[in-house]
Amino acid sequence: MGVMDVRRSAERYPGGDPQAGIQSWHAFSFGPHYDPDNLRFGAIIACNEERLAPGAGFDEHPHSHTEIITWVVEGELSHRDSTGHLTRVRPGDVQRLSSAAGVRHVERNDSDTPLTFVQMWLAPLEPGGEPSYEIVHGIADSTPYAVPEAGAMLHVRRLAPGERTAVPDAVHVYVHVVRGEVRLGGEKLGPGDAARIADARDLAVEAATGAELLMWEML
């Protein structure tokens, strides 16, 4: 089974700027919430849930040596970066920005409805390189998305009530519940909850309700 560490959504560090319409919840040590015992798991160094009110967003800011994966839960994310990419990210799309030696970008909610997205930062196996960008529109269920720069694979699963799915056998597995309720290793997990599993073997997730999961398989 491996060793499983469950982290609840209520344990996340609050952040953002509520007066500016930005609410953030951080699963890992982040900014002023420094926690030396919670710096990373496998390749993952951040898993942030962001909520942006209409018209709110993050002005241009830099990143480097980070693989940034974004998953929209509801609404539409407007994204622009210094390499010339201008896109809108919607539910079901996987967006990846490889910041490499350095890139700047803007993330905004330019719509008239609230925006919620989950953003995960992964540490690359090697620093440097040229920035790159990719978006997969409407990724199919169970279609793995590889991030070789970080030695990681993302599995998106959408489960019906009572449906089961295997957890990848891997040195590190991170399971994030986007929506719904599931059972994993004797634990019930709800929206925003996550499980960090070391040396995962012969595990399965069972949906108690309709559910959506992001599962990272890592070295």
C-alpha positions as CSV (number, residue, x, y, z in Angstrom):
1,M,0.0,0.0,0.0
2,G,2.8,2.5,0.8
3,V,2.8,5.3,3.4
4,M,-0.1,7.7,3.0
5,D,-0.3,11.2,4.5
6,V,-3.7,12.9,4.2
7,R,-3.9,16.7,4.1
8,R,-7.3,18.3,4.5
9,S,-8.4,21.4,2.7
10,A,-8.9,23.2,6.0
11,E,-5.2,22.7,6.7
12,R,-4.2,24.8,3.7
13,Y,-2.4,28.2,4.3
14,P,-4.6,31.1,3.4
15,G,-3.2,33.8,1.1
16,G,-4.0,36.1,-1.8
17,D,-5.6,39.5,-1.5
18,P,-9.3,39.3,-0.7
19,Q,-9.8,43.0,-1.1
20,A,-8.6,42.7,-4.7
21,G,-10.8,39.7,-5.3
22,I,-8.1,37.1,-4.9
23,Q,-8.4,34.2,-2.5
24,S,-5.6,31.6,-2.3
25,W,-5.1,28.4,-0.3
26,H,-1.7,26.8,-0.3
27,A,-1.0,23.1,0.3
28,F,2.7,23.6,0.7
29,S,5.0,26.1,2.4
30,F,4.4,29.3,0.5
31,G,5.5,33.0,0.9
32,P,5.0,34.1,4.5
33,H,3.7,30.7,5.4
34,Y,7.1,29.1,5.7
35,D,7.1,25.5,6.9
36,P,10.4,23.7,6.6
37,D,8.6,20.3,7.1
38,N,6.3,21.0,4.1
39,L,8.5,22.2,1.3
40,R,7.7,19.5,-1.3
41,F,6.5,16.0,-2.0
42,G,8.2,14.3,-4.9
43,A,8.5,16.9,-7.6
44,I,5.6,19.0,-6.3
45,I,6.5,22.2,-4.5
46,A,3.1,24.0,-4.7
47,C,-0.5,23.1,-5.0
48,N,-2.6,26.2,-4.8
49,E,-6.3,26.7,-5.1
50,E,-7.0,30.1,-6.5
51,R,-10.3,32.0,-6.6
52,L,-10.6,35.2,-8.7
53,A,-13.6,37.5,-8.7
54,P,-14.6,38.9,-12.1
55,G,-12.0,41.4,-13.2
56,A,-9.4,40.2,-10.6
57,G,-6.1,38.6,-11.4
58,F,-2.3,38.4,-11.0
59,D,-0.4,41.2,-12.7
60,E,2.7,40.3,-14.7
61,H,5.2,38.4,-12.5
62,P,8.2,36.2,-13.1
63,H,8.9,32.5,-12.7
64,S,12.0,30.4,-13.2
65,H,13.0,26.7,-12.9
66,T,9.4,25.6,-12.4
67,E,6.9,23.5,-14.3
68,I,3.5,25.2,-13.8
69,I,0.4,23.1,-14.5
70,T,-3.0,24.7,-14.3
71,W,-6.4,23.1,-14.0
72,V,-9.6,25.2,-14.2
73,V,-12.4,24.1,-11.9
74,E,-15.0,26.6,-13.0
75,G,-14.9,29.8,-15.0
76,E,-12.3,30.9,-17.6
77,L,-8.7,31.9,-17.0
78,S,-7.0,34.5,-19.3
79,H,-3.3,33.8,-19.6
80,R,-0.6,35.9,-21.3
81,D,3.2,35.3,-21.1
82,S,6.4,37.0,-22.2
83,T,7.0,34.4,-25.0
84,G,3.9,35.6,-26.8
85,H,1.2,33.1,-25.8
86,L,-2.3,34.5,-25.2
87,T,-4.9,31.8,-24.3
88,R,-8.1,31.2,-22.4
89,V,-8.1,28.1,-20.2
90,R,-11.4,26.4,-19.5
91,P,-12.6,23.4,-17.4
92,G,-11.1,20.2,-18.9
93,D,-8.0,21.9,-20.3
94,V,-4.5,21.2,-19.1
95,Q,-2.2,24.1,-19.3
96,R,1.6,23.9,-18.8
97,L,4.1,26.7,-18.6
98,S,7.7,25.6,-18.4
99,S,9.4,28.7,-17.0
100,A,12.9,27.2,-17.4
101,A,15.6,30.0,-17.2
102,G,12.9,32.6,-16.8
103,V,9.5,33.8,-18.1
104,R,6.9,36.4,-17.1
105,H,3.1,36.0,-17.2
106,V,-0.3,37.5,-16.4
107,E,-3.3,35.5,-15.1
108,R,-6.7,37.1,-14.9
109,N,-10.4,36.5,-14.7
110,D,-11.7,38.7,-17.6
111,S,-15.2,37.1,-17.5
112,D,-18.2,38.2,-15.5
113,T,-18.4,35.0,-13.5
114,P,-16.1,33.7,-10.6
115,L,-13.1,31.7,-11.5
116,T,-11.6,28.8,-9.5
117,F,-8.5,27.0,-10.6
118,V,-5.9,24.6,-9.1
119,Q,-2.3,25.4,-10.0
120,M,0.6,23.0,-9.3
121,W,4.3,23.8,-9.4
122,L,6.8,21.0,-10.1
123,A,10.6,21.2,-9.7
124,P,12.4,20.3,-12.9
125,L,15.1,17.5,-12.9
126,E,17.6,20.0,-14.4
127,P,17.5,23.8,-14.1
128,G,17.7,26.2,-17.0
129,G,16.7,25.8,-20.6
130,E,14.3,27.6,-22.8
131,P,10.7,28.4,-21.7
132,S,7.9,26.5,-23.4
133,Y,4.1,26.5,-23.3
134,E,1.4,24.0,-24.1
135,I,-2.3,23.7,-23.6
136,V,-4.4,20.5,-24.2
137,H,-8.0,21.4,-24.7
138,G,-10.6,19.0,-23.2
139,I,-8.2,16.3,-22.2
140,A,-10.0,12.9,-22.2
141,D,-10.6,11.0,-19.0
142,S,-7.7,8.6,-18.1
143,T,-5.4,10.2,-20.7
144,P,-2.0,10.6,-19.0
145,Y,-0.2,13.9,-19.4
146,A,3.6,13.7,-19.2
147,V,5.8,16.3,-17.7
148,P,9.2,14.7,-18.5
149,E,11.1,17.8,-17.3
150,A,10.0,16.9,-13.8
151,G,9.9,13.1,-14.1
152,A,6.1,13.3,-13.6
153,M,2.8,12.1,-15.1
154,L,-0.6,13.6,-14.5
155,H,-3.7,11.4,-14.5
156,V,-7.1,13.1,-14.7
157,R,-10.0,10.9,-13.6
158,R,-13.7,11.7,-13.6
159,L,-15.5,9.0,-11.7
160,A,-19.2,8.1,-11.4
161,P,-20.6,7.1,-7.9
162,G,-19.2,3.7,-7.0
163,E,-16.6,3.7,-9.7
164,R,-13.0,2.7,-8.9
165,T,-9.7,3.7,-10.4
166,A,-6.2,2.3,-9.7
167,V,-3.7,4.6,-8.1
168,P,-0.4,4.4,-10.1
169,D,2.3,2.3,-8.5
170,A,5.1,4.8,-8.1
171,V,7.7,6.1,-5.6
172,H,5.6,9.3,-5.1
173,V,1.9,9.7,-5.8
174,Y,-0.1,12.9,-5.1
175,V,-3.9,12.6,-5.2
176,H,-5.9,15.9,-5.2
177,V,-9.7,15.8,-5.1
178,V,-11.1,18.6,-7.3
179,R,-14.7,17.8,-6.6
180,G,-16.9,15.1,-5.0
181,E,-16.0,12.6,-2.3
182,V,-13.8,9.5,-2.6
183,R,-12.4,6.7,-0.4
184,L,-8.7,5.9,-0.5
185,G,-6.9,3.6,1.9
186,G,-9.6,3.7,4.5
187,E,-9.9,7.5,4.4
188,K,-12.7,9.6,3.0
189,L,-11.5,12.6,1.0
190,G,-13.5,15.6,-0.1
191,P,-13.0,18.7,-2.3
192,G,-9.5,20.2,-1.7
193,D,-8.3,17.2,0.3
194,A,-5.1,15.5,-0.9
195,A,-3.2,12.3,-0.2
196,R,0.6,12.1,-0.4
197,I,1.6,8.4,-0.9
198,A,5.2,7.2,-0.7
199,D,6.0,3.9,-2.5
200,A,2.4,3.4,-3.6
201,R,1.4,-0.2,-4.5
202,D,-1.9,-1.9,-5.2
203,L,-4.1,1.0,-4.2
204,A,-7.4,2.1,-5.7
205,V,-9.7,5.1,-5.3
206,E,-13.5,4.6,-5.0
207,A,-15.9,7.4,-5.7
208,A,-18.6,7.9,-3.0
209,T,-20.2,10.6,-5.3
210,G,-19.4,11.8,-8.7
211,A,-15.8,13.0,-8.4
212,E,-12.9,14.5,-10.3
213,L,-9.3,13.7,-9.4
214,L,-5.8,14.9,-10.3
215,M,-3.3,12.2,-9.6
216,W,0.5,12.8,-10.0
217,E,2.8,9.8,-10.6
218,M,6.3,10.8,-9.8
219,L,9.9,9.5,-9.4
